[in-house]
């Protein structure tokens, strides 16, 4: 499973996912200040799941229906970066098959997954 992670996502999440063996493209490392469209294009090109915390960005993706790999919106405000990383990684590990080609919202007390039709 491969991820493109938006610049608004904490580095700790990137580190945790890489430790678990996932391939991660972290926008600040490869394409600083990329536009939303450029991030989406990269996720499509890499056939990756996009991870972001930007709800407006996520809504744009949802409306356009343009990420075949899927997208994850992290709604984890108010918890430590370490807890965010652990929750995100454990959710991905447990629900990997479900999140592929889906729109997923991860929050402290719930995970919502909506399959896409692409």
Buried (B, 14 or more C-beta within 10 A) or exposed (E): BEBBBBBEBBEBBBBBBBEEEBEBBBBBEEBEEBEBEEBBBBBBEBEBBBBBBBEEBBEBBBEEEBBBBBBBBBBBEEEEBEEBBBBBBEBBEEBEEBBBBBBBBBBEEEBEBEEBEE
